[in-house]
Amino acid sequence: QQTLQQRVRANMAANGVAKPSAGEGKLTYMSGFGNHFETEAVEGALPVGQNSPQRCPYDLYAEQISGTAFTMDRANNQRTWVYRVTPSVMHEPFTLVEGDAQQKLVSRFGGIRGDPNQMRWSPMPIPESGEVDFVDGITTMAGSGDASSKNGLAIHMYAANKSMERVLQNSDGDFLIVPQEGGLRLQTELGILEVHPREICVIPRGIVFRVALLNESARGYILEIFNQHFVLPSLGPIGANGLANPRDFQYPVAAYEHTGEEMSTKMVNKFGGSLYQSTMRKTPFDVVAWHGNYAPYKYDLERFNTMGTISFDHPDPSIFTVLSCPGAVPGESAADFVIFPP
């Protein structure tokens, strides 16, 4: 591993690349829901006309992150090619995580007896003692289906008082994160996002990320979907514009880090409804360039264009849908994220 890193660093230094781009200063974004983006933190890092050449620029390593099957039709195919300093498979074997975090996180609901009563939840209390990061602060409140069968969803709440030092990879589904109190800085393989209350972000399945708190503490909600990915709802007779407009969704630009020295990163992987841990002798945030349409994104809920009634009756709440996850039956959703703005 050290030899690989040294070779890439030497190649980049020989081409005048002085230091990594780790997202310092004001963040910039690319706009457009589901667009095919290309971005590079170092000029010339993206191969031209090829996804996986025998030798990538700067001796980087090409990997494809697949959000759908290879054979999915082109209109719905999601994947991204990344060009990184070291291969992502360079980590130690995973072992089961022990402790409270494992017990509070639920992804299998088939054997749980349901309750038909109407329920609501108060906000999670901010931890007053000990250090609780994003992973330890997640508690499952409801759900259906099973992450192992890629069917269903889970609703979690989180409350944290410490930024993550380790990193998290969710192999079960997409995380839609809704901050209620305190801002978050999410460092992902594909770049950096900052999200605040009245904003949301989506971290797709398989993307490694780390959550840093922008305030002393943070809490909020998470909608996790196991089967497909979020899409924008069809507008039908509304027309071409309205609700959440595609141009208002923001994606990160490439930003990478590597220290030039051997380092250790602890990684937690949510897989099959359980938490596993491993150690990487590298940083996972070493993607120098990427192109594709499978990436994390954020959205400012204040840009939602509300469609309201102007007559005598009340419309169905589906008219307030921001994002939807398609179900197995056309016209039905596995999950909808809906807001009721003023």
GUDOBA-531331 format. One record per residue (C-alpha): residue in three letters; x, y, z. Coordinates in steps of 0.1 Angstrom, whole numbers, plus 5000, padded with zeros to 4 digits. Each point is the difference from the previous one (the first is absolute). Last residue first. Layout:
N
<site 'ala' <X Y Z>>
...
This chain:
342
<site 'pro' <4539 5279 5053>>
<site 'pro' <5017 4968 4989>>
<site 'phe' <4985 4966 5005>>
<site 'ile' <5027 4975 4990>>
<site 'val' <4999 4966 4984>>
<site 'phe' <5027 4973 4996>>
<site 'asp' <4982 4970 4984>>
<site 'ala' <5007 4963 5005>>
<site 'ala' <4995 4967 4982>>
<site 'ser' <4978 5020 4976>>
<site 'glu' <4970 4988 4980>>
<site 'gly' <4991 5012 4965>>
<site 'pro' <5015 4969 4983>>
<site 'val' <5002 4971 5025>>
<site 'ala' <5034 4990 5013>>
<site 'gly' <5006 5033 5018>>
<site 'pro' <5017 5032 4988>>
<site 'cys' <5019 5020 5026>>
<site 'ser' <4988 5036 5000>>
<site 'leu' <5015 5034 5006>>
<site 'val' <4985 5034 5008>>
<site 'thr' <4963 4991 5002>>
<site 'phe' <4976 5028 5010>>
<site 'ile' <4973 4991 4975>>
<site 'ser' <5000 4965 5015>>
<site 'pro' <4982 5015 5029>>
<site 'asp' <4966 4997 4982>>
<site 'pro' <4984 5033 4990>>
<site 'his' <4974 5017 5023>>
<site 'asp' <4969 5015 4986>>
<site 'phe' <4985 5034 4994>>
<site 'ser' <5021 5017 4973>>
<site 'ile' <5036 5013 4999>>
<site 'thr' <5017 4968 5013>>
<site 'gly' <5038 5002 5004>>
<site 'met' <5030 4990 4979>>
<site 'thr' <5031 5008 5019>>
<site 'asn' <5033 5007 4982>>
<site 'phe' <5027 4985 5022>>
<site 'arg' <5029 5024 5002>>
<site 'glu' <4997 5003 5037>>
<site 'leu' <5007 4963 5002>>
<site 'asp' <5037 5005 4990>>
<site 'tyr' <5012 4968 4983>>
<site 'lys' <5031 4979 5004>>
<site 'tyr' <5017 4973 4979>>
<site 'pro' <5020 4968 5003>>
<site 'ala' <5012 4984 4967>>
<site 'tyr' <4989 4976 4973>>
<site 'asn' <4998 5019 4967>>
<site 'gly' <5035 4995 4987>>
<site 'his' <5035 5015 4999>>
<site 'trp' <5027 5001 5027>>
<site 'ala' <5034 5016 5008>>
<site 'val' <5026 4999 5028>>
<site 'val' <4982 4975 5022>>
<site 'asp' <5021 4996 5031>>
<site 'phe' <4974 5003 5027>>
<site 'pro' <5002 4963 5011>>
<site 'thr' <5031 5009 5019>>
<site 'lys' <5026 4973 5003>>
<site 'arg' <5010 4970 5021>>
<site 'met' <4964 4991 5003>>
<site 'thr' <4986 4985 5031>>
<site 'ser' <4967 4980 5002>>
<site 'gln' <4967 5001 5017>>
<site 'tyr' <4966 4983 4996>>
<site 'leu' <4965 5012 5008>>
<site 'ser' <4970 4978 4993>>
<site 'gly' <4970 5004 4978>>
<site 'gly' <5014 4980 4971>>
<site 'phe' <5030 5023 4998>>
<site 'lys' <5006 5033 5019>>
<site 'asn' <5038 5004 4996>>
<site 'val' <5020 5019 5026>>
<site 'met' <5035 5011 4990>>
<site 'lys' <5030 5008 5022>>
<site 'thr' <5027 5020 4982>>
<site 'ser' <5037 4994 5006>>
<site 'met' <5028 5019 4983>>
<site 'glu' <5032 4994 4981>>
<site 'glu' <5015 5033 4989>>
<site 'gly' <4995 5023 4970>>
<site 'thr' <4970 5016 5018>>
<site 'his' <4973 4992 4975>>
<site 'glu' <4970 5021 4994>>
<site 'tyr' <4975 5004 4971>>
<site 'ala' <4973 5024 4988>>
<site 'ala' <4980 4994 4968>>
<site 'val' <4970 5023 4997>>
<site 'pro' <4969 4994 5021>>
<site 'tyr' <4964 4998 4986>>
<site 'gln' <4972 5025 5004>>
<site 'phe' <4963 4996 4993>>
<site 'asp' <4984 5033 4991>>
<site 'arg' <5002 4995 4962>>
<site 'pro' <4976 4970 5003>>
<site 'asn' <4970 5021 5013>>
<site 'ala' <4984 4987 5031>>
<site 'leu' <4962 5008 4998>>
<site 'gly' <4994 5019 4967>>
<site 'asn' <5008 5002 4964>>
<site 'ala' <4992 4981 4968>>
<site 'gly' <4963 4996 5006>>
<site 'ile' <4979 4996 5031>>
<site 'pro' <4978 4976 4979>>
<site 'gly' <5025 4972 5005>>
<site 'leu' <5029 5011 5022>>
<site 'ser' <5017 4966 5004>>
<site 'pro' <5018 4997 5033>>
<site 'leu' <5037 5005 5001>>
<site 'val' <5019 4968 5006>>
<site 'phe' <5015 4983 5031>>
<site 'his' <5018 4967 4996>>
<site 'gln' <4989 4964 5000>>
<site 'asn' <4995 4972 5026>>
<site 'phe' <5012 5007 5035>>
<site 'ile' <4989 5035 5008>>
<site 'glu' <5013 5019 5030>>
<site 'leu' <4983 5031 5013>>
<site 'ile' <5021 5017 5026>>
<site 'tyr' <4990 5027 5025>>
<site 'gly' <5017 5027 5021>>
<site 'arg' <5024 5009 5027>>
<site 'ala' <5032 5020 5003>>
<site 'ser' <5024 5011 5027>>
<site 'glu' <5027 5026 5006>>
<site 'asn' <4995 5015 4966>>
<site 'leu' <5014 4992 4965>>
<site 'leu' <5001 4963 5009>>
<site 'ala' <5021 4978 4978>>
<site 'val' <4985 4969 4982>>
<site 'arg' <5022 4976 4981>>
<site 'phe' <4991 4983 4967>>
<site 'val' <5005 4969 4979>>
<site 'ile' <4975 4995 4972>>
<site 'gly' <4985 4965 4998>>
<site 'arg' <4964 5010 4999>>
<site 'pro' <4993 5036 4990>>
<site 'ile' <5005 5028 5026>>
<site 'val' <4971 5024 4996>>
<site 'cys' <4999 5035 5015>>
<site 'ile' <4974 5022 5015>>
<site 'glu' <4997 5037 5007>>
<site 'arg' <4977 5019 5024>>
<site 'pro' <5025 4994 5028>>
<site 'his' <5035 5000 4985>>
<site 'val' <5020 4980 4975>>
<site 'glu' <5036 5003 4989>>
<site 'leu' <5012 4977 4973>>
<site 'ile' <5035 4989 4991>>
<site 'gly' <5013 4979 4972>>
<site 'leu' <4997 4967 4982>>
<site 'glu' <5013 4977 5027>>
<site 'thr' <4979 5019 5025>>
<site 'gln' <5007 5027 5026>>
<site 'leu' <4967 5010 5015>>
<site 'arg' <5000 5032 5020>>
<site 'leu' <4969 5002 5022>>
<site 'gly' <4980 5029 5014>>
<site 'gly' <4982 5000 5034>>
<site 'glu' <4964 4993 5008>>
<site 'gln' <4974 4983 4978>>
<site 'pro' <5023 4986 4974>>
<site 'val' <4982 4977 4974>>
<site 'ile' <5022 4972 4986>>
<site 'leu' <4988 4978 4972>>
<site 'phe' <5022 4969 5002>>
<site 'asp' <5000 4976 4971>>
<site 'gly' <5001 4963 5006>>
<site 'asp' <5016 4969 5015>>
<site 'ser' <5037 5005 4992>>
<site 'asn' <5002 5031 5022>>
<site 'gln' <5036 5010 5004>>
<site 'leu' <5012 5020 5030>>
<site 'val' <5033 5017 5009>>
<site 'arg' <5019 5002 5033>>
<site 'glu' <5009 5034 5016>>
<site 'met' <4964 5011 5001>>
<site 'ser' <4991 5033 5016>>
<site 'lys' <4987 5000 5035>>
<site 'asn' <4968 5010 5018>>
<site 'ala' <4975 4978 4980>>
<site 'ala' <4963 4994 4997>>
<site 'tyr' <4985 4978 4973>>
<site 'met' <4965 4989 4991>>
<site 'his' <4992 4970 4978>>
<site 'ile' <4973 4990 4976>>
<site 'ala' <5006 4967 4981>>
<site 'leu' <4989 4988 4966>>
<site 'gly' <4988 4971 4980>>
<site 'asn' <5015 4973 4977>>
<site 'lys' <5036 4994 4992>>
<site 'ser' <4998 4964 5013>>
<site 'ser' <5027 5005 5026>>
<site 'ala' <4986 5035 5009>>
<site 'asp' <4967 4984 5011>>
<site 'gly' <4964 5013 4998>>
<site 'ser' <4985 5027 5021>>
<site 'gly' <5012 5028 5022>>
<site 'ala' <4996 5020 5032>>
<site 'met' <5020 5019 5026>>
<site 'thr' <5036 4989 4994>>
<site 'thr' <5026 5018 5022>>
<site 'ile' <5032 5016 4985>>
<site 'gly' <5023 5018 5025>>
<site 'asp' <5028 4974 5000>>
<site 'val' <5005 5004 4963>>
<site 'phe' <4998 5039 5001>>
<site 'asp' <5024 5003 5029>>
<site 'val' <4993 4998 5037>>
<site 'glu' <5026 5011 5025>>
<site 'gly' <4991 4995 5037>>
<site 'ser' <4973 5018 5020>>
<site 'glu' <4973 5024 4989>>
<site 'pro' <4989 4983 4968>>
<site 'ile' <4975 5022 4982>>
<site 'pro' <4965 4987 5006>>
<site 'met' <4983 4985 4969>>
<site 'pro' <4971 5021 4989>>
<site 'ser' <4965 4989 5012>>
<site 'trp' <4984 4972 4981>>
<site 'arg' <4966 4994 4986>>
<site 'met' <4977 4970 5000>>
<site 'gln' <4966 4989 4988>>
<site 'asn' <4992 4965 5012>>
<site 'pro' <5001 4970 4977>>
<site 'asp' <5032 4986 5017>>
<site 'gly' <5020 4975 4980>>
<site 'arg' <5016 4968 5013>>
<site 'ile' <5036 4997 4989>>
<site 'gly' <5011 4969 4981>>
<site 'gly' <5000 5015 4966>>
<site 'phe' <5016 5033 5010>>
<site 'arg' <5036 4995 4992>>
<site 'ser' <5021 5033 4998>>
<site 'val' <5002 5010 5036>>
<site 'leu' <5027 5023 5016>>
<site 'lys' <4998 5004 5037>>
<site 'gln' <5016 4966 5009>>
<site 'gln' <5030 5004 4977>>
<site 'ala' <5007 5036 5013>>
<site 'asp' <4997 4987 5036>>
<site 'gly' <5031 4977 4999>>
<site 'glu' <5018 4976 4978>>
<site 'val' <5010 5005 4963>>
<site 'leu' <5004 4968 4980>>
<site 'thr' <5033 4996 4983>>
<site 'phe' <5011 5010 4965>>
<site 'pro' <5033 4988 4985>>
<site 'glu' <5028 5026 4997>>
<site 'his' <4999 5026 4973>>
<site 'met' <5014 5006 4965>>
<site 'val' <4969 4994 4979>>
<site 'ser' <4995 5037 4993>>
<site 'pro' <5030 5000 4977>>
<site 'thr' <5026 5028 5006>>
<site 'val' <5004 5036 4986>>
<site 'arg' <4965 5002 4985>>
<site 'tyr' <4983 5004 4966>>
<site 'val' <4962 4995 5003>>
<site 'trp' <4975 4988 4974>>
<site 'thr' <4964 5005 5010>>
<site 'arg' <4969 4979 4995>>
<site 'gln' <4963 5003 4996>>
<site 'asn' <4980 4984 4972>>
<site 'asn' <4964 5012 4998>>
<site 'ala' <4998 5015 4965>>
<site 'arg' <5027 4976 4988>>
<site 'asp' <4980 4969 5008>>
<site 'met' <5015 4980 5029>>
<site 'thr' <5025 4974 4988>>
<site 'phe' <5029 5011 5022>>
<site 'ala' <4977 4997 5030>>
<site 'thr' <4993 5032 5019>>
<site 'gly' <5020 5024 5022>>
<site 'ser' <5033 4987 4988>>
<site 'ile' <5032 5016 5012>>
<site 'gln' <5027 4995 4973>>
<site 'glu' <5037 5000 5008>>
<site 'ala' <5030 5014 4982>>
<site 'tyr' <5033 5003 5019>>
<site 'leu' <5022 5030 4996>>
<site 'asp' <5034 4998 4983>>
<site 'tyr' <5001 5038 4995>>
<site 'pro' <4977 4995 4970>>
<site 'cys' <4986 4964 4998>>
<site 'arg' <5020 4971 4986>>
<site 'gln' <4982 4971 4983>>
<site 'pro' <4971 5024 4994>>
<site 'ser' <4968 4996 5021>>
<site 'asn' <4973 5024 4990>>
<site 'gln' <5014 5011 4966>>
<site 'gly' <4995 5029 4976>>
<site 'val' <5021 5024 5021>>
<site 'pro' <5012 4988 5034>>
<site 'leu' <4992 5024 5028>>
<site 'ala' <5030 5011 5020>>
<site 'gly' <5010 5027 4975>>
<site 'glu' <4995 5029 5023>>
<site 'val' <5001 4989 5036>>
<site 'ala' <4968 5002 5021>>
<site 'glu' <4980 4985 4971>>
<site 'thr' <4963 5002 4993>>
<site 'glu' <4977 4983 4975>>
<site 'phe' <4963 4999 5004>>
<site 'his' <4971 4980 4985>>
<site 'asn' <4969 5016 5013>>
<site 'gly' <4977 4983 5025>>
<site 'phe' <4987 5033 5015>>
<site 'gly' <5018 5030 4986>>
<site 'ser' <5026 5023 5015>>
<site 'met' <5038 4996 5007>>
<site 'tyr' <5012 5013 5033>>
<site 'thr' <5026 5023 5016>>
<site 'leu' <5012 5001 5036>>
<site 'lys' <5015 5031 5014>>
<site 'gly' <5035 4994 5014>>
<site 'glu' <5018 4967 5001>>
<site 'gly' <4984 4971 4982>>
<site 'ala' <5028 4974 5005>>
<site 'ser' <5020 5008 4969>>
<site 'pro' <5033 4983 5004>>
<site 'lys' <5033 5017 4996>>
<site 'ala' <5027 5011 4975>>
<site 'val' <4988 4985 4967>>
<site 'gly' <5028 5011 4976>>
<site 'asn' <5001 4969 4977>>
<site 'ala' <5030 4985 5018>>
<site 'ala' <4981 5004 5033>>
<site 'met' <4971 4980 4986>>
<site 'asn' <5022 4972 4988>>
<site 'ala' <5019 4999 5033>>
<site 'arg' <4968 4999 5020>>
<site 'val' <4986 4972 4978>>
<site 'arg' <5032 4979 5004>>
<site 'gln' <5002 5006 5037>>
<site 'gln' <4964 4990 5006>>
<site 'leu' <5005 4968 4981>>
<site 'thr' <5032 4992 5018>>
<site 'gln' <4984 5006 5034>>
<site 'gln' <4972 4976 4991>>
